[in-house]
Amino acid sequence: MAFLYFINQRQYYGRQGIDMETHCRGMLHLYEQAVKGNMEMADSHRKLAAEIK
């Protein structure tokens, strides 16, 4: 939410707005990587559970 606000209003925030945008983009990248890893782990757990049945 804050990210979209700063994207739309960054001309008013100067360097702080750019720093916030960079920070948010970095955090989004980390979260996307975590989601990918969690999805892979969930798939492997589903496969193990299917083998046990």
LOZAZA-804266 format. One record per residue: residue number from 1; residue in three letters; z, y, x of N, C-alpha, C in turn. Coordinates in Angstrom, 2 decimals. Each point is the difference from the previous one (the first is absolute). Example, Ala and Ser with C-alpha at 12.3 -4.5 7.8 and 13.67 -1.06 7.14 Angstrom:
2
(1; 'ALA'; (7.80; -5.69; 13.19); (0.00; 1.19; -0.89); (0.00; 1.20; 0.90))
(2; 'SER'; (-0.72; 1.05; -0.35); (0.06; 1.19; 0.82); (0.73; 1.09; -0.77))
//
This chain:
53
(1; 'MET'; (0.00; -1.18; 0.83); (0.00; 1.18; -0.83); (0.00; 1.26; 0.88))
(2; 'ALA'; (0.90; 0.04; 0.97); (0.05; 1.15; 0.89); (-1.30; 0.13; 0.78))
(3; 'PHE'; (-0.59; -1.14; 0.36); (-1.25; 0.02; 0.77); (-1.09; 0.70; -0.79))
(4; 'LEU'; (-0.17; -0.35; -1.26); (-1.04; 0.63; -0.81); (0.27; 1.49; -0.19))
(5; 'TYR'; (1.25; 0.36; -0.14); (0.36; 1.40; -0.13); (-0.42; 0.77; 1.25))
(6; 'PHE'; (0.33; -0.53; 1.18); (-0.36; 0.68; 1.23); (-1.50; 0.02; 0.23))
(7; 'ILE'; (-0.71; -1.04; -0.40); (-1.45; 0.00; 0.14); (-0.60; 1.14; -0.82))
(8; 'ASN'; (0.49; 0.16; -1.21); (-0.54; 1.04; -0.88); (0.44; 1.40; 0.39))
(9; 'GLN'; (1.13; 0.13; 0.69); (0.56; 1.31; 0.32); (0.11; 0.27; 1.51))
(10; 'ARG'; (-0.68; -0.78; 0.82); (0.23; 0.10; 1.44); (-0.39; 1.35; 0.61))
(11; 'GLN'; (-0.89; 0.73; -0.64); (-0.38; 1.30; 0.55); (1.19; 0.96; 0.02))
(12; 'TYR'; (1.01; -0.27; -0.79); (1.18; 0.86; -0.04); (1.08; -0.42; 1.01))
(13; 'TYR'; (-0.14; -1.16; 0.59); (1.06; -0.54; 0.85); (-0.34; -0.01; 1.49))
(14; 'GLY'; (-1.21; 0.32; 0.36); (-0.37; 0.06; 1.41); (0.25; -1.30; 0.74))
(15; 'ARG'; (0.61; 0.13; 1.17); (0.24; -1.16; 0.86); (0.91; -1.03; -0.66))
(16; 'GLN'; (0.98; 0.45; -0.77); (0.90; -0.93; -0.69); (-0.78; -0.89; -0.96))
(17; 'GLY'; (-0.98; 0.58; -0.69); (-0.81; -0.79; -0.92); (-0.82; -1.05; 0.70))
(18; 'ILE'; (-0.55; 0.38; 1.15); (-0.79; -0.96; 0.79); (0.90; -1.11; 0.53))
(19; 'ASP'; (1.20; 0.37; 0.47); (0.95; -1.01; 0.48); (0.39; -0.97; -1.12))
(20; 'MET'; (0.23; 0.55; -1.19); (0.38; -0.85; -1.14); (-1.15; -0.95; -0.35))
(21; 'GLU'; (-1.23; 0.52; 0.02); (-1.16; -0.84; -0.31); (-0.13; -1.12; 1.02))
(22; 'THR'; (0.14; 0.32; 1.27); (-0.10; -1.00; 1.06); (1.10; -1.05; -0.14))
(23; 'HIS'; (1.20; 0.46; -0.26); (1.13; -0.92; -0.18); (-0.25; -0.94; -1.18))
(24; 'CYS'; (-0.43; 0.55; -1.12); (-0.23; -0.82; -1.20); (-1.14; -1.00; 0.22))
(25; 'ARG'; (-1.05; 0.44; 0.66); (-1.10; -0.94; 0.28); (0.46; -1.14; 0.89))
(26; 'GLY'; (0.84; 0.32; 0.99); (0.55; -1.04; 0.87); (0.88; -0.97; -0.77))
(27; 'MET'; (0.83; 0.52; -0.89); (0.86; -0.87; -0.80); (-0.83; -0.87; -0.94))
(28; 'LEU'; (-1.04; 0.57; -0.59); (-0.87; -0.80; -0.87); (-0.64; -1.15; 0.78))
(29; 'HIS'; (-0.41; 0.27; 1.23); (-0.60; -1.05; 0.83); (1.03; -1.11; 0.26))
(30; 'LEU'; (1.23; 0.38; 0.32); (1.05; -1.00; 0.24); (0.27; -0.83; -1.25))
(31; 'TYR'; (0.06; 0.66; -1.15); (0.26; -0.72; -1.25); (-1.15; -0.94; -0.34))
(32; 'GLU'; (-1.24; 0.44; 0.26); (-1.15; -0.88; -0.27); (0.04; -1.23; 0.89))
(33; 'GLN'; (0.39; 0.18; 1.27); (0.12; -1.14; 0.91); (1.11; -0.94; -0.46))
(34; 'ALA'; (1.09; 0.54; -0.48); (1.11; -0.82; -0.49); (-0.43; -0.79; -1.24))
(35; 'VAL'; (-0.75; 0.63; -0.87); (-0.49; -0.69; -1.20); (-0.91; -1.16; 0.40))
(36; 'LYS'; (-0.88; 0.25; 0.94); (-0.91; -1.05; 0.46); (0.79; -1.19; 0.57))
(37; 'GLY'; (0.98; 0.29; 0.83); (0.82; -1.07; 0.58); (0.78; -0.75; -1.06))
(38; 'ASN'; (0.56; 0.72; -0.97); (0.77; -0.65; -1.06); (-0.90; -0.87; -0.88))
(39; 'MET'; (-1.21; 0.45; -0.26); (-0.93; -0.80; -0.81); (-0.37; -1.29; 0.74))
(40; 'GLU'; (-0.22; 0.10; 1.29); (-0.32; -1.19; 0.79); (1.17; -0.98; 0.00))
(41; 'MET'; (1.22; 0.53; 0.13); (1.18; -0.85; -0.01); (0.18; -0.67; -1.37))
(42; 'ALA'; (-0.24; 0.76; -1.07); (0.12; -0.56; -1.35); (-1.01; -1.11; -0.21))
(43; 'ASP'; (-1.23; 0.20; 0.49); (-1.02; -1.05; -0.12); (0.43; -1.27; 0.73))
(44; 'SER'; (0.53; 0.16; 1.21); (0.42; -1.20; 0.74); (1.17; -0.68; -0.70))
(45; 'HIS'; (0.89; 0.76; -0.61); (1.12; -0.61; -0.74); (-0.50; -0.73; -1.24))
(46; 'ARG'; (-1.00; 0.57; -0.67); (-0.58; -0.69; -1.16); (-0.64; -1.32; 0.40))
(47; 'LYS'; (-0.68; 0.00; 1.14); (-0.64; -1.23; 0.49); (1.05; -1.05; 0.32))
(48; 'LEU'; (1.07; 0.42; 0.68); (1.08; -0.94; 0.30); (0.64; -0.56; -1.25))
(49; 'ALA'; (0.22; 0.84; -0.99); (0.60; -0.45; -1.26); (-0.92; -0.97; -0.71))
(50; 'ALA'; (-1.31; 0.25; 0.06); (-0.96; -0.90; -0.65); (-0.03; -1.37; 0.69))
(51; 'GLU'; (0.16; -0.01; 1.32); (0.00; -1.26; 0.75); (1.24; -0.82; -0.33))
(52; 'ILE'; (1.11; 0.64; -0.26); (1.25; -0.69; -0.27); (-0.03; -0.68; -1.36))
(53; 'LYS'; (-0.69; 0.60; -0.97); (-0.03; -0.53; -1.36); (-0.70; -1.32; -0.10))
//
